[in-house]
Amino acid sequence: MEKLLIVDDDLGIQKQLKWCLSDYKCLFAGNREQAISALRLHEPKVILLDLGLPPDADNASEGLLALEQILTLSPFTKVIVITGNEEHEVALQAIAKGAYDFYQKPLDADVINVIVSRAFSLANIELENREMRELGGVETGIIGNSEVMEKLRHMVKRIAPTEITALLLGESGTGKEVIARAIHRQSDRIKKNFVAINCASIPETLLESELFGFEKGAFTGAHKTTKGKIEMAEGGTLFLDEIGDMPFNLQAKLLRFLQERVIERIGGREEIAVNVRVVCATNQNLLQMVEEKAFREDLYYRISEMVMPIPPLKDRDYDVIILAKYFLLQYSKDYNAKIKGFSDDAIEALKSYPWPGNIRELQNKIKSAVIMAATPQVSSDDLGFFALTDAPKGPDLNLRIVREKAECKALKRSYLLADGNMSKTAELLGITRPTLYGLVEKYGLDLTVKESEP
C-alpha cells in the first residue's frame, strides 16, 4: 500500500480520513515538527496538510511554514492542502508556494479519494521519468555510465552524420544491433528504414536472394520479382549482423555493392543504384579469418572504415546495475508488477555473476524475476542465483546477506506458527511488536506468502 501522510491536529478528522482513504497506509502527524519527522522517516509521495496547525490553529501561518519545509526537503512530494470553506485566498497562496492541489472542508470521501489518487498517479509517473533519466544513455539506447560506454556513445555521435561504414565487434548478446540502431537514429537517415539481416541464420542457398532479391522466373518458385534487403533499405541503414558467417563466394558480390553502390537481382541484367548506409557486426575474429582465407581481405578493409569494439557486460563496471534497473522499470510496467527495486543480496549477485550471455542473459533474468518476485524487492533467489552458491565469490558467502536471509526465513515461519497473529509472532521471535513491524518493512515482506520447504 502507498504511504499517505496526513498532517492534522484534529483526531476526529484523522479518523475520518483514515476511514475514507482505506486504500492507503495512512500515517499521522499533529504538528509541523511531527510532519517533518514523518517525512524524513517514511518519505511519502503524497501528503494531506491541514493549514490550521498548532500553535497557530486559527490561521494558516504554521501550515504554510510546514508546506515550505516539506517542499524544501522533498520537492517532488505532492502536498494537498486542506482549508476551511472561507479560506479560498489561503488555498491559492499555498498553490503559489508549490502545493499540488487544495481541498476545502467539509470532507467528501469520493472527492478526496479522486484527488489523492490523481496525486499518487502523477507522483509515480514523475518518479519513473526521473529514474529513467538517471540511467546513463537512455536517450540513445546505449545504456551505461562506464568509461567504455561513454566512449562508445561519443563515437556513435561523431560517425552517425557521416557515410562511413562501421564494423561492430563484440560477443553475442552485447547489444551490437542496439548500437547500429543508435547510429541510424542519430543520422540524417532516421526517417527511412532500418533493415537488419542476420547472415548466420539464413541458409547459404537463400542468403543471396534475401540480400539482392530476384527477378520473376529466375529459379523454380520465383513467381514474381522480389526486392532484397538491400533495396528495402533504400535511403536508410542496412545492418549486416554476423557478417563473419557470410559464405565466401557471396562476399565478392557484397564487396562490389559496397564499392559501386549498385546491385543486380538474381536473374536480372539491369544494375540498380542503391543509396544505403551500411553497418556490419560480428562476434568472430575477422583478421584471423582473413589469414585463414575464410574471409576476403579486401572486404574486411572495406567494411572496417570505423571499428567499434563493444565490451562484454562483465567489463562494464557498474553498468550491470544500471541495466538491471532499466529492465526492472520496463518489465514492471509491462507486467503491471509493483516491484520497487533489488534487495542487497540481489545487488551483490548481479555484480559478482560473470554474465556469459551478456545483456541478453541479464534481460531474461530480470524479466523472469519480475514475474516470480513475491515482495516489492527482487531477491537473488528471484533472479535464479540460488543454484550458484558454489562460486568462490558468490553472494551467499557474504555474512550480512546470510544473516538477512535467515531473518526473513525466521519471520515468515514464526508468522505461520502464530497463525498470523503479530503479537504471538513477536513473542516467538523474542522481539517487540515495533521491532517486528520494522523488520517486515525493512525487508518488504509479504508474510501471507508461503514458502515451500527446502
C-alpha positions in Angstrom: 0.0 0.0 0.0 1.2 3.5 -0.8 2.1 5.6 2.2 -0.1 8.7 2.7 0.9 11.3 5.4 -2.0 13.2 7.0 -1.0 16.3 8.9 -3.9 17.4 11.1 -4.2 18.0 14.9 -7.9 17.1 15.0 -8.2 13.4 16.0 -11.7 13.3 14.6 -10.6 14.4 11.2 -7.7 11.9 11.3 -10.1 9.0 12.0 -12.5 10.2 9.2 -9.7 10.5 6.7 -8.3 7.1 7.6 -11.8 5.6 7.0 -12.2 7.5 3.7 -8.7 6.6 2.4 -8.6 2.9 3.3 -6.7 2.0 0.1 -3.6 3.7 1.5 -1.3 3.2 4.5 -2.2 6.3 6.5 0.5 7.9 8.7 -0.4 10.8 11.0 1.2 13.9 12.4 -0.4 16.6 14.6 2.0 19.5 14.1 4.8 20.8 11.9 7.6 19.1 13.8 5.9 15.7 13.7 5.2 16.2 10.0 8.8 16.8 9.2 10.0 13.8 11.2 7.4 11.6 9.5 8.5 12.9 6.1 12.2 12.1 6.8 11.3 8.6 8.1 8.7 7.4 5.7 9.3 9.5 2.5 5.6 9.6 1.5 4.8 10.5 -2.1 1.6 12.4 -1.1 0.8 14.5 2.0 -2.6 15.8 3.1 -1.8 19.0 5.0 -4.3 21.0 7.1 -3.0 24.6 7.1 -4.5 25.3 10.5 -1.8 23.7 12.7 -0.9 24.5 16.3 0.3 26.7 17.9 -1.5 28.9 15.3 -4.5 26.8 14.6 -6.8 29.7 13.8 -4.5 30.9 11.0 -2.5 29.4 8.2 1.0 30.6 9.1 2.1 27.4 10.7 0.7 25.3 7.9 2.3 27.4 5.2 5.6 27.2 7.0 5.2 23.4 7.1 4.5 23.4 3.4 7.7 25.3 2.6 9.8 23.0 4.8 8.3 19.9 3.2 8.9 21.0 -0.4 12.4 22.1 0.6 13.3 18.7 1.9 11.3 16.7 -0.7 10.5 18.9 -3.7 8.7 16.1 -5.6 6.2 15.3 -2.9 2.6 16.1 -3.8 1.1 18.2 -1.0 -2.7 18.6 -0.9 -3.6 21.4 1.5 -6.9 21.3 3.4 -8.5 24.6 4.2 -11.8 25.9 5.7 -14.7 26.8 3.4 -13.9 30.5 3.6 -10.2 30.3 3.0 -10.0 30.4 -0.8 -7.2 33.0 -0.8 -5.1 31.0 1.6 -5.5 27.9 -0.6 -4.3 29.9 -3.7 -1.4 31.2 -1.6 -0.4 27.6 -0.8 -0.7 26.6 -4.5 1.6 29.6 -5.3 4.2 28.2 -2.8 4.2 24.8 -4.6 1.2 22.8 -3.2 -0.1 20.2 -5.7 -3.8 20.9 -5.0 -6.2 22.0 -2.3 -9.4 20.7 -0.8 -11.9 22.7 1.2 -13.8 21.2 4.2 -16.2 19.6 4.8 -14.8 16.3 3.8 -16.3 14.2 0.9 -15.0 10.7 0.7 -15.4 10.4 -3.1 -13.8 13.7 -3.9 -10.8 13.3 -1.6 -10.2 9.8 -3.0 -10.1 11.2 -6.5 -7.7 14.0 -5.6 -5.3 11.7 -3.7 -5.4 9.0 -6.4 -4.5 11.6 -9.1 -1.7 12.9 -6.9 -0.2 9.4 -6.5 -0.5 8.7 -10.2 1.4 11.9 -11.1 4.0 11.2 -8.4 4.6 7.7 -9.7 4.9 8.9 -13.3 7.3 11.6 -12.4 9.4 9.1 -10.3 9.6 6.7 -13.2 10.7 9.5 -15.5 13.4 10.7 -13.1 14.7 7.1 -12.7 14.8 6.7 -16.5 16.7 10.0 -16.9 19.2 8.9 -14.3 20.1 5.8 -16.3 23.0 6.9 -18.4 22.4 6.7 -22.2 18.6 6.0 -22.2 18.0 8.7 -24.8 20.4 7.0 -27.2 19.6 3.4 -26.3 23.3 2.8 -25.3 22.8 2.4 -21.6 25.6 2.7 -19.0 27.8 5.1 -17.2 31.1 3.2 -17.5 34.0 4.9 -19.3 33.8 2.4 -22.2 30.1 3.1 -22.9 30.7 6.9 -22.7 33.4 6.5 -25.3 31.1 4.3 -27.4 28.3 7.0 -27.3 30.8 9.6 -28.3 31.9 7.5 -31.3 28.3 7.0 -32.4 27.6 10.7 -32.1 30.6 11.5 -34.3 30.1 8.9 -37.1 26.3 9.0 -37.3 26.1 12.1 -39.6 28.7 10.6 -41.9 28.5 7.8 -44.5 31.4 5.8 -43.1 30.9 2.0 -42.9 31.2 0.8 -39.3 32.2 -2.6 -38.0 30.9 -3.6 -34.6 32.9 -6.2 -32.8 31.6 -8.0 -29.7 30.4 -11.2 -28.1 26.8 -12.4 -28.7 24.3 -10.5 -26.6 26.4 -7.4 -26.0 24.0 -5.1 -27.9 25.5 -4.8 -31.4 22.1 -4.2 -33.0 21.3 -1.6 -30.4 24.5 0.3 -31.4 23.6 0.0 -35.0 20.1 1.4 -34.4 21.6 4.3 -32.4 23.8 5.2 -35.4 20.7 5.1 -37.6 18.6 7.3 -35.2 21.3 9.9 -34.9 21.9 10.1 -38.6 20.1 12.0 -41.4 18.5 8.8 -42.5 16.3 8.4 -39.4 13.1 8.9 -41.4 14.0 6.0 -43.7 14.1 2.2 -43.0 16.5 0.4 -40.7 16.8 -3.1 -42.2 18.6 -5.8 -40.4 19.7 -9.3 -41.6 21.5 -12.0 -39.7 23.9 -13.7 -42.1 24.3 -16.7 -39.8 20.6 -17.5 -39.5 19.8 -17.8 -43.3 20.9 -20.9 -45.3 23.6 -20.2 -47.8 21.3 -21.1 -50.7 18.8 -18.4 -49.7 21.1 -15.6 -48.4 21.9 -14.2 -51.8 18.2 -13.9 -52.8 17.5 -12.4 -49.3 20.2 -9.7 -49.8 19.9 -8.9 -53.5 16.4 -10.0 -54.5 15.4 -11.9 -57.6 13.5 -11.5 -60.9 10.4 -13.4 -61.8 11.3 -16.8 -63.3 15.0 -16.6 -62.0 14.5 -20.0 -60.4 11.8 -22.5 -59.6 9.3 -20.9 -57.3 10.3 -17.3 -58.3 6.7 -16.4 -59.3 7.2 -12.6 -59.0 10.0 -10.1 -58.9 11.1 -9.5 -55.3 13.3 -6.9 -53.8 16.1 -7.9 -51.5 17.0 -6.4 -48.1 19.5 -4.1 -49.7 16.8 -2.5 -51.9 14.4 -2.4 -49.0 16.9 -0.2 -47.0 16.9 2.4 -49.8 17.7 5.8 -48.2 18.1 4.2 -44.8 20.5 1.9 -43.0 21.4 -1.8 -43.7 22.6 -3.8 -40.7 24.6 -6.9 -41.7 24.8 -8.9 -38.4 27.3 -11.8 -38.1 28.9 -10.9 -41.4 31.7 -13.3 -40.5 29.3 -16.1 -41.3 28.7 -14.9 -44.9 29.6 -17.6 -47.5 33.0 -16.9 -49.1 31.5 -16.9 -52.7 28.9 -14.3 -51.7 31.5 -11.9 -50.3 32.7 -10.8 -53.7 29.2 -9.8 -54.7 28.8 -7.9 -51.5 32.1 -6.1 -52.0 31.1 -4.9 -55.4 27.9 -3.5 -54.0 29.8 -1.7 -51.2 32.2 -0.2 -53.7 29.9 0.7 -56.6 26.6 1.1 -54.6 24.8 -0.9 -57.3 23.2 -4.4 -57.3 21.8 -6.9 -59.7 18.9 -9.1 -58.7 19.3 -12.8 -59.3 18.2 -13.5 -62.8 18.4 -9.8 -63.7 20.6 -8.0 -66.2 20.0 -4.4 -65.1 22.1 -2.6 -62.5 20.1 -0.9 -59.7 21.6 2.0 -57.9 21.0 1.8 -54.1 21.6 4.6 -51.6 22.1 3.0 -48.1 24.3 3.3 -45.0 26.0 0.0 -44.1 26.8 -1.1 -40.6 28.3 -4.6 -40.0 28.8 -6.7 -36.9 30.4 -10.0 -35.9 31.4 -11.9 -32.8 34.3 -13.5 -34.7 38.0 -12.5 -35.2 37.8 -11.4 -38.9 41.6 -10.7 -39.1 42.3 -14.3 -38.1 39.7 -15.4 -40.7 41.5 -13.4 -43.3 44.7 -15.2 -42.5 42.9 -18.5 -42.8 41.4 -17.5 -46.1 37.9 -17.8 -44.7 37.1 -14.1 -45.2 38.2 -11.8 -48.0 40.9 -9.3 -47.1 39.5 -6.6 -49.5 36.0 -7.0 -48.0 37.4 -6.7 -44.5 39.2 -3.4 -45.2 36.1 -2.1 -47.0 33.7 -2.7 -44.0 36.2 -1.7 -41.3 36.4 2.0 -42.0 35.5 2.5 -38.4 35.9 -0.4 -36.0 33.9 -0.2 -32.8 34.7 -2.8 -30.1 31.8 -3.5 -27.8 33.0 -4.9 -24.4 31.2 -7.8 -22.6 28.9 -6.9 -19.7 31.4 -8.2 -17.1 33.9 -5.5 -18.2 31.4 -2.6 -17.9 31.9 -1.8 -14.2 28.6 -0.7 -12.5 26.6 -0.8 -15.8 25.1 -4.2 -14.9 23.2 -2.5 -12.1 22.1 0.4 -14.3 20.9 -2.0 -17.0 19.2 -4.2 -14.4 17.3 -1.1 -13.1 16.3 -0.1 -16.6 14.9 -3.6 -17.4 13.2 -3.7 -14.0 11.3 -0.5 -14.7 10.5 -1.7 -18.2 9.1 -5.2 -17.2 7.4 -3.9 -14.0 5.4 -1.7 -16.3 4.8 -4.4 -18.9 3.6 -6.9 -16.4 1.9 -4.4 -14.0 4.1 -5.6 -11.2 4.6 -3.4 -8.1 8.3 -4.0 -7.9 10.3 -1.2 -6.2 13.9 -2.4 -6.6 16.5 -5.0 -5.7 17.4 -6.4 -2.3 21.0 -6.2 -1.1 21.7 -9.8 -1.9 20.3 -9.4 -5.4 22.7 -6.4 -6.0 25.6 -8.5 -4.8 24.6 -11.3 -7.0 24.2 -9.1 -10.1 27.7 -7.6 -9.5 29.5 -10.9 -8.9 28.0 -13.0 -11.6 30.2 -13.2 -14.8 27.3 -12.9 -17.3 28.5 -15.2 -20.1 25.3 -14.4 -22.0 25.9 -10.7 -21.6 22.9 -8.2 -21.8 20.6 -10.8 -23.4 21.0 -13.0 -20.3 20.6 -10.1 -17.9 17.4 -9.1 -19.7 15.9 -12.6 -19.5 16.8 -12.9 -15.8 15.2 -9.6 -14.9 12.0 -10.5 -16.9 11.6 -13.8 -15.0 12.4 -12.2 -11.7 9.7 -9.6 -12.1 7.2 -12.4 -12.8 8.4 -14.5 -9.8 9.0 -11.9 -7.1 6.6 -12.2 -4.2 7.8 -9.0 -2.5 8.4 -5.4 -3.6 12.1 -6.2 -3.8 13.6 -8.7 -6.2 15.9 -11.1 -4.4 18.8 -13.2 -5.6 16.5 -16.3 -5.5 14.0 -14.5 -7.8 16.9 -13.9 -10.2 17.7 -17.6 -10.2 21.0 -17.4 -8.3 20.1 -19.9 -5.6 22.0 -22.6 -7.7 25.2 -20.6 -7.8 26.4 -20.9 -4.2 29.5 -22.9 -5.2 31.0 -19.8 -6.9 34.1 -18.8 -4.9 32.9 -15.1 -4.7 29.2 -15.9 -4.7 26.7 -13.7 -2.8 26.0 -16.4 -0.2 29.4 -16.0 1.3 28.6 -12.5 2.5 27.7 -12.7 6.2 25.3 -9.8 6.1 23.4 -11.4 3.3 23.3 -14.7 5.0 22.0 -13.0 8.2 19.3 -11.2 6.3 18.1 -14.4 4.6 18.0 -16.1 7.9 16.0 -13.3 9.4 13.5 -13.3 6.6 13.0 -17.0 6.9 12.5 -16.8 10.7 10.0 -14.0 10.3 7.9 -16.0 7.8 8.0 -19.2 9.7 7.1 -17.6 13.1 4.2 -15.8 11.4 2.9 -19.1 10.2 3.3 -20.8 13.6 1.5 -17.9 15.2 -1.4 -18.3 12.7 -1.0 -14.7 11.5 -1.0 -13.1 14.9 1.6 -10.4 15.0 1.8 -10.3 18.8 2.4 -14.0 19.0 4.9 -13.8 16.1 6.9 -11.2 18.1 6.8 -13.3 21.2 8.1 -16.4 19.3 11.0 -14.3 17.9 11.7 -12.7 21.3 11.3 -9.2 20.0 8.8 -6.3 20.5 6.0 -5.6 18.1 7.5 -2.3 16.8 10.8 -4.2 16.1 8.8 -6.9 14.2 7.0 -4.3 12.1 10.3 -2.6 11.5 11.8 -5.8 10.1 8.8 -6.5 8.0 9.0 -3.0 6.4 12.8 -3.2 6.1 12.7 -6.4 4.0 9.4 -5.6 2.2 8.0 -8.9 3.3 4.5 -10.2 2.5 4.1 -12.6 5.4 1.0 -14.1 3.8 3.0 -15.7 1.0 4.0 -19.3 2.0 7.4 -20.7 1.2 8.0 -24.2 0.1 10.1 -26.4 2.3 13.8 -26.7 1.3 
